Amino acid sequence: MVKPTIRDVARLAGVSMSTVSRVMNAPDAVRPDKREKVEKVIKELGYHPNALARGLIFKRTQTIGVLIPDVSNMYVAEVIRGMEDATHGLGSNLIICNTDRDKKRMVKYLKVLKEKQVDGIIFTSDAVTEEYFELFDRLHLPVVLASSEALDYEIPSVKVDDYQAAYDGTCYLLEKGHRRIGMISGSLDDPIAGMPRLNGFKDALRDRVGAEVDEAAELEYGSYRFEDGYDAMKALYGKNKELTALFVASDEMALGAISYLHEIGLKVPEDISVLGFDNTKISKMSYPKLSTVGQPMYDIGKTAVEKLDAILRAEVDVELELRTYLKHEIIERDSVAENKVEDQG
């Protein structure tokens, strides 16, 4: 006889696998009606999760595992600082694991975190695939996403609304009188920040001025790094010298773009305005100081830890507070100027 799996329970109960996992690990965080339905199916199937792994939930070690894609990233450093301060305040500790977006490496770290008997896991920035979700589920530990979300799974998350933030950033450039606006976007393969920011940019132009983006002449892509911004700006300027403003999907890429513009003798913002995204510390150190769409990196990390702690204490209904969106803001500095030349008629 084939042993029933968590997938079987989820299918028969009409819920997600993450809901089944929470029923077993943190039942008070699930609505009573769903919990009863899942418990009934578990009983009917005779499903038995690993008792040892499940027991870890109730024996807190005051340790949290954090999976991050790149510890050297300036954005991630700010998020981790928020996590560190929050765990310190709660009397807990962090185990930071740099996955380098390598699946084998992540599997190895998950095994280590299980051996260390961490209380829960925070997963940062990357998208959650079905394979990753199943790896999380085998731990029978609560997981909270920071600067990420999983719309296909009921995993708690904390981030900004990337679509709305990019929409508002584009509107800011439009309000400054710019109409010929280009974008250096994140990867189209990135569902967390790449696609939402690109769609926000496109929709703002369409909604506010009825303009459709010429993807061949007004768009380039990168992986959020300085060198990506430099290369993308070089390619973009090579095919379109009429742009008066540029919206860039990360501060690092924005500074790379500014570096290239400086090399070819163009001034920011006199010749072209540049708006970044993130508000990392380096945005205040550059010349000119970078105007940017700021997201509360520290608060994202802090809130993710607090949310995980509330789940562990069964003080939050996860289904009612599944996705937390923190506020973004437009940070005005020196890299964006009003466009007084272009005919706006």
PALUM-203650 format. One record per atom (N, C-alpha, C, O): x, y, z. Coordinates in steps of 0.2 Angstrom, whole numbers, plus 5000, padded with zeros to 4 digits. Each point is the difference from the previous one (the first is absolute). Layout:
residues N
XYZ/...
END
This chain:
residues 345
500449945000/499650065000/500450065000/500550015004/499450044992/500450064999/499850055006/499450015002/501150015001/499950055006/499850064998/500350034995/499150005008/499850064998/500550065001/500450005005/499550054991/500550065000/499650065002/499450005000/501050055002/499750075001/499650024994/499550045001/500749954993/499750024994/499349974999/499550034998/500449905005/499449975000/499550035004/499450014999/500850015007/499650035005/499850074998/499450015000/501050034997/499850064997/499550004994/499550035000/500649924996/499549994994/499349985003/499550034998/500549925006/499349985003/499750055004/499450005001/501050045003/499750055004/499850074997/499750045002/500649964991/499950064996/500350065003/499850064999/500849935004/500550065002/500749994997/500149954997/500350105005/500749994998/500449965004/499849995006/500849994992/500449965004/500350045006/500149975005/500050094994/500250055006/499550005005/500250005006/499150004992/499550005005/500049935004/499950005007/500249954990/500149935003/500650005005/499949985006/500650054992/500650005004/499950055006/500249985006/499450074994/499950045005/499549975005/500050015006/499549954992/499649965004/500349965004/499949995006/500749984992/500449955004/500550035004/500149985006/500150084992/500550035004/499850065004/500350015006/499350034992/499750065004/499350014999/499750044997/499949915005/499349994999/499650075002/499550014996/500750025009/499650065002/500150064995/499650055000/500849944995/500150054995/499649994994/500050044995/499549915005/499649984994/499350015003/499849985005/499750044990/499350015002/499749945002/500249944997/499450055008/499749945003/499749964994/500149945000/499550094996/499749964995/500549964995/499949944998/500650105000/500549964996/500449955004/500149954997/500050075009/500449955004/499649945001/500349945000/499150065001/499649945001/499949964994/500149945000/499950094994/500049974994/500649964999/500049944998/500650095003/500649974999/500149945005/500249954998/499650065008/500149955005/499649944999/500249945001/499250074996/499649944998/500349964995/500049945000/500350104995/500349964994/500649965003/500249954998/500250095006/500649965003/499849945003/500449955000/499150055004/499749945004/499849954995/500249945001/499450084994/499849954995/500549964996/500049944999/500550104999/500649974997/500549975004/500449964998/499650055008/500549985005/500750034998/500549965001/499550104998/500650044998/500450015006/499750035005/501049954996/500450025005/500650034998/500549974997/499650105005/500650034998/500649985005/499849965005/500850054993/500549995005/500050035006/500050065001/499949905004/499850025007/500650045003/499950055004/500749934994/500650045003/500050074997/500150055004/499849964990/500150064997/499450055002/500150065001/499349915000/499450045002/500250025007/499850055002/500549915002/500150025007/500550065001/500050035005/500449984990/500450065000/499750075001/500250045003/499149964995/499650065000/499950025007/500050065002/499949895003/499850015006/500650015005/499950005006/500749994992/500650005004/500550064997/500549984997/499350085005/500450054997/500750015002/500249995006/500250024989/500750015001/500250075000/500650025001/498950024998/500250084999/500550014995/500450045000/499549924994/500550014995/499550004993/499649964999/500650094997/499650004993/500549994995/500650045000/499349924995/500450004994/499850054994/499450014999/501050024998/499950054995/500349974993/500750005000/499049994995/500249984994/500050074995/499550024999/501150004999/500150064996/500449984993/500449955001/499450084994/500449994994/500750024999/500449974996/499750095007/500750034999/500150055006/499750055001/500749935004/500250045006/500350064998/500050055005/500349964990/500450064998/499650054997/500250064999/499149935000/499650054997/499850055005/499849985005/500350084993/499850065004/499350005003/499950025006/499649964990/499350005002/500049955005/499750015005/500549934994/500049945005/500350025007/499749985005/500850064994/500450025007/499550045004/500049995006/499650054991/499550045004/499549965003/499850015006/499949944990/499549965002/500349955006/499650005005/501049984995/500249965005/500150045006/499949975006/500350094994/500150045006/499350015004/500050005006/499550014990/499350005003/499949935004/499750005005/500549944991/499949945003/500449995007/499749985005/500950044994/500550005006/499750035006/500049985006/499850094993/499750045006/499449975003/499950005006/499749974989/499349975003/500249945004/499749995005/500749964992/500249945004/500350025006/499949965005/500550094995/500450025007/499450025005/500149985006/499550064992/499450025004/499649945003/499750015005/500349944991/499649945002/500449955004/499749955002/500950064999/500449955003/500249944996/500249955002/499850064991/500149954995/500750014996/500350065001/499949904995/500650014996/499849984993/499549964998/500950064997/500049984993/500549964998/500650015002/499249944994/500649964996/499950024993/499549994996/501050055001/499950034993/500349954995/500649985001/499050004994/500349954995/500050034993/499450024998/501149994999/500150034993/499949954995/500549964999/498950044998/499949944995/500350014993/500149964996/500150115002/500350014994/499549984994/500249984995/499250015007/499549984995/500249934997/499849994994/500549975010/500249934998/499549955004/500050005006/499749964990/499549955003/500449955005/499749995005/500849994993/500449955004/500250035006/500049975006/500250094994/500350045006/499450015004/500149995007/499350034991/499450015004/499849935004/499850015005/500249944991/499849935003/500549995006/499849975005/500850044994/500549995005/499950045006/500049985006/499850094993/499950045006/499349985003/500050015006/499649974991/499349985003/500249945004/499749995006/500749964992/500249955005/500350025006/499949975005/500650084994/500350035006/499550035005/500149995006/499550054991/499550035004/499649955004/499850015006/500049944991/499649955003/500449965006/499749995005/500950004993/500549975006/500150055005/500049985006/500050094993/500050055005/499450015004/500050045005/499449934992/499450005004/499850085000/499750025006/500350014989/499850075000/499250005001/499749954998/500150115004/499350005002/499650024993/499449985000/500950054996/499650024993/500550024995/500650015002/499250014992/500450024995/499750064997/499450014999/501150044999/499850064996/500449994993/500649995000/499050014995/500349994993/499950074997/499550034999/501149994998/500050074998/500150014992/500549964997/499250085000/500150034993/499849954994/499650024996/500649925005/499849954994/499349985000/499650005004/500249984990/499349974999/500049935003/500549965000/498950025002/499949935003/499749964994/499450014999/501049944999/499849954995/499649955004/500149995006/499649964990/499749945003/500549965004/499949975005/500650024992/500649965002/500250035007/500149975005/500050104995/500250035006/499549995006/500249995006/499250024992/499450005005/500049935003/500049995006/500149964990/500049935003/500649995004/500049965005/500650074994/500649995004/499850045007/500249975005/499550084995/499850045006/499549955004/500150005006/499549974990/499449965004/500349945003/499849985006/500849994992/500349955003/500250015007/500149965004/500150114997/500350025006/499450005006/500250005006/499250014992/499550015004/500150065005/499949995006/500450064991/500150065004/499750064996/499950004994/499950055010/499750064997/500550044996/500550005002/499250024992/500550044996/499650074998/499450004999/501050055002/499850074998/500450034994/500749995001/499050044994/500450024995/500150085001/499650045002/501149984997/500150075000/500350034993/500449974997/499350085001/500150034993/499949954995/500350004995/499249965006/499749954996/499349985001/499850025006/499949954990/499349975001/499949944996/500349994995/499249975007/499849944996/499350004999/499649975005/500150064990/499350004999/499749934999/499450005001/501049954997/499749934999/500049965006/499749955001/500650085005/500049965006/499850055006/500150064999/499749915006/499850045006/500650015005/500049975005/500550064992/500650015005/500050085001/499950044996/500149975011/500050075002/500650044997/500549984999/499450094999/500550044997/500050075002/499550025002/501150014997/500050075002/500450034994/500649984999/499150084998/500450034995/499650064998/499550025003/500850024992/499650064998/499649974994/500149954997/499450095000/499749994994/500450034995/500050064998/500449894998/500450024995/499750034994/500350054997/499149935001/499750034995/499850075001/500150044996/499649975010/499750075002/500650055001/500050054998/500649925005/500650045001/500250034993/500250054999/499949904996/500250024993/499550054997/500250044996/499249945005/499550054997/500150075003/500050054996/500049955010/500150075003/500750034998/500050064999/500549905001/500650034997/500050034993/500350054999/499449914997/499950034993/499550065000/500250054996/499349955008/499650065000/500450065003/499950064998/500549935006/500550065003/500450034994/500050065000/500349894996/500350034994/499650044995/500250054997/499249925002/499550034996/499850075003/499950054996/500049965010/499850065003/500650055000/499950065000/500749924999/500650044999/500050024992/500550044998/499049944998/500050034993/500349954995/500150024994/500249925008/500349964996/499549954996/499549985003/500650014991/499649964996/500449954996/499749944999/500950075000/500449954996/500449975006/500650025001/499149935002/500349965006/500249934998/499649974997/501050015004/500249945000/500149965006/499950035006/500149904994/500149965006/500549954999/500149974995/500350025011/500549955000/499649955006/500050025005/499749934992/499649955004/500449955003/500649984998/499149985007/500349945002/499849954995/499750014995/500549935007/499949944995/499349984999/499650015005/500249974989/499349984999/499949935003/499449995001/501149985001/499949945004/499950015007/500049955004/500050114999/500050015007/499250025001/499950064999/499749905004/499350025001/499950045006/499550035001/501049985003/500050035007/500150084999/499550045002/501049984994/500150074999/500050024993/499850054998/500549904998/500150024993/499450024996/499950054997/499649905002/499450014997/499550055003/499850044996/500149965011/499650055002/500250074999/499650054999/501149965002/500250074999/500050024992/499850064999/500349904997/499950014993/499350024998/499950044996/499749925007/499250014998/499850065003/499650044997/500749985009/499850065003/500250064996/499650054999/501049954998/500350054996/499550014994/499850054998/500149894998/499650004994/499350035001/499750044997/500049945009/499350025001/499950075002/499550034998/501050005005/500050075002/500050044994/499750054999/500849934996/500050044994/499449994996/499750054997/500049895003/499450004996/499450035003/499650044997/500349965010/499550035004/500050085000/499550034999/501149995002/500150075001/500150044994/499750064999/500649924996/500150044993/499849964994/500250024995/499549925006/499849964994/500649984996/499949994994/500750005009/500649984996/500149925001/500049975005/500250004989/500249935000/500850005000/500350034996/499949925008/500850005000/500249974994/499849944998/500750094999/500449974994/500549955003/500650035002/499349914999/500549965003/500649994997/500549995003/499650024990/500650004997/500450065001/500649995001/499150075000/500450065001/500050035007/500450045001/499249935003/499950035007/500149965006/499950025005/500349914993/500149965006/500649964999/500249984995/500250015011/500549955000/499949965007/499750025004/500749934997/499949965006/500749985003/500550004997/499549995010/500649985003/499849965007/499449995001/501149995002/499949965006/500150045007/500349985005/499650094994/500050045006/500750025002/500150035006/500449964991/500750015002/500250064996/499850024995/500850015008/500350064997/500249994992/499850044996/500549915003/500249984993/499549994996/500050024994/499449965008/499449994996/499750064998/499850014994/500250045010/499850074999/500450034995/499850044995/500949965006/500550034995/499849974993/500050044995/500049895004/500049974994/499350024997/499950014994/499549995010/499450014997/499950074998/499750024995/500650035008/500050074998/500450014994/499850044996/500749935003/500450004994/499649984994/500050034995/499749915006/499549974995/499450054998/499950014994/499850015011/499450055000/500250064996/499750024996/500950015006/500150074997/500349994993/499950044996/500449905003/500249984993/499450004995/500150014994/499349975008/499450004996/499550055001/499550014996/500650045009/499550055001/500450065004/500149995006/500050064990/500350055003/499550065002/500350065002/499149934998/499550055001/499750005007/499650045001/500649915003/499749995006/500250065005/500550025000/499050005004/500150065005/500049975007/500350045004/499549904997/500049975006/500049935000/499949964995/500450015011/500149935000/499749975007/500250035005/499449924995/499849975006/500449935000/499949964996/500450035010/500549945001/499749965005/499950025006/500149914993/499749965005/500449985007/499849965004/500850074996/500450005006/500550065001/500250024995/500050005011/500550055001/500649984997/500450044996/499849905005/500749984997/500050014992/500550024998/499049954999/500050014993/499950074998/500350034995/499450015009/499950084998/500750035000/500250044996/500249945009/500750035001/500449984994/500550034998/499449905000/500449984994/499850044994/500450024996/499050005003/499750044995/500350075000/500250024995/499850015011/500350065000/500850004999/500250054997/500149905005/500749994998/500150014993/500550034997/499149934999/500150004993/499950074997/500350024996/499150015006/499850064998/500650055001/500150054996/500249955010/500650045001/500549994995/500450054998/499849895001/500649984995/499950034993/500450024997/498949995001/499950034993/499950075001/499850034994/500250005011/500050075001/499350035001/499950064999/499649905003/499350025001/499950015008/500349965004/499450104998/499950015007/499349985002/499550014997/500549975009/499449985004/499950055006/500550015004/499050034996/499349994996/500050054994/499450004997/501150045002/499950054995/499849974993/499650034996/500849925002/499849974993/499549945000/499649994996/500449975010/499649955001/499949985007/500550005004/498950004998/499849985007/500049935001/499849964996/500450025010/500049935002/499749985007/500250045005/499349924995/499749985006/500149935002/499949954995/500450035011/500149935002/499549975003/499450025000/500749935004/499549965003/500449965006/500549964999/499350055007/500249975006/500250055006/499749995005/500750064993/500250055006/500549965004/500050015006/500549964991/500649975004/500450065002/500050054997/500549935007/500450065003/500450034995/500250065000/500049904995/500550034995/499650054996/500350054997/499049955003/499750064996/500150075003/499950044996/500349965010/500150065003/500750024999/500250065002/500349904996/500750015000/500250024993/500650024999/499049974996/500250014993/500050074998/499750045004/500549974990/500050074997/499750004993/500449974996/499150065003/499550035005/499749955005/500049944998/499850085007/499649965005/499449984996/499650034997/500249905004/499549974996/499350015002/499949985006/499750044990/499350005001/499749934999/500349964996/499350015008/499849935000/499349995003/499850045004/500049904994/499449975003/500249965006/500349954999/499650085007/500249975006/499649945003/499450015000/500949945002/499649955003/500349995007/500650005001/499049985004/500250005007/500449935001/499749965003/500950044995/500449945000/500149975008/499849945001/500450115003/500049985007/499449975003/500049955003/499450094996/499449985002/499749934997/499749965004/500550034990/499849934997/500349945004/499749965002/501050055000/500349955003/499749995007/499949955003/500050115001/499850005006/499349975001/499849965004/499850064991/499349985000/499949924999/499649975002/500950014993/500049934999/500149965006/499749945001/500850085003/500249965006/499450015005/499849945003/499950114998/499450015004/499449964998/499749975004/500250024990/499549964997/500149935002/499649965001/501050024997/500249935002/499949985007/499849955002/500450105003/500049995007/499250005002/499849965004/499850084993/499349995001/499749944998/499549975004/500750004991/499849934997/500249955005/499649965002/501050045001/500249955004/499750015007/499949955003/499950114999/499650015006/499249994999/499650005005/500249984989/499349994998/499650075002/499549995002/500850064996/499750075002/499750034994/499850065000/500349914994/499750034994/499749954996/500249944999/499250084997/499749954996/500350014993/499950054997/500549915001/500450004994/499650024994/500250044995/499249925004/499650014994/499750075000/499950034994/500050015011/499850065000/500550054999/499950064998/500749935004/500650044999/500549974996/500650005002/499249974993/500549964996/500550054996/500649985001/499250074996/500550044997/500050075003/499550045000/501149985002/500150075003/500350044995/500649994998/499150075000/500450054995/500150065004/499650035003/501149994997/500250065004/500050064995/500049984993/500050085009/500050064996/500650014997/500650005003/499450024990/500650034997/499950085000/499550025001/501050014997/500050074999/500550034995/500549974998/499350094999/500550034995/500550045004/499850055003/500849934996/500550045003/500350054995/500449984996/499550085005/500350054996/500750035002/500150025005/500449974990/500650025002/500250054994/499750054998/500949934998/500250044995/500149984993/500250034995/499649905004/500149974993/499450014996/500049984994/499450055008/499450014996/499950085000/499950035005/500050004989/499850074999/499450004995/499849964997/499950105004/499450014996/500250014992/500650034999/499049954997/500250004993/499650064997/499450004999/500950065000/499750064998/500150014992/499750054998/500649914999/500250014993/499449964995/499850034996/500149915006/499549964996/499350034999/499750035005/500149974989/499350024999/499549955003/500049954997/499650075008/499549965003/499350014997/499649975002/500450074993/499350014997/499749944997/499550004997/
END
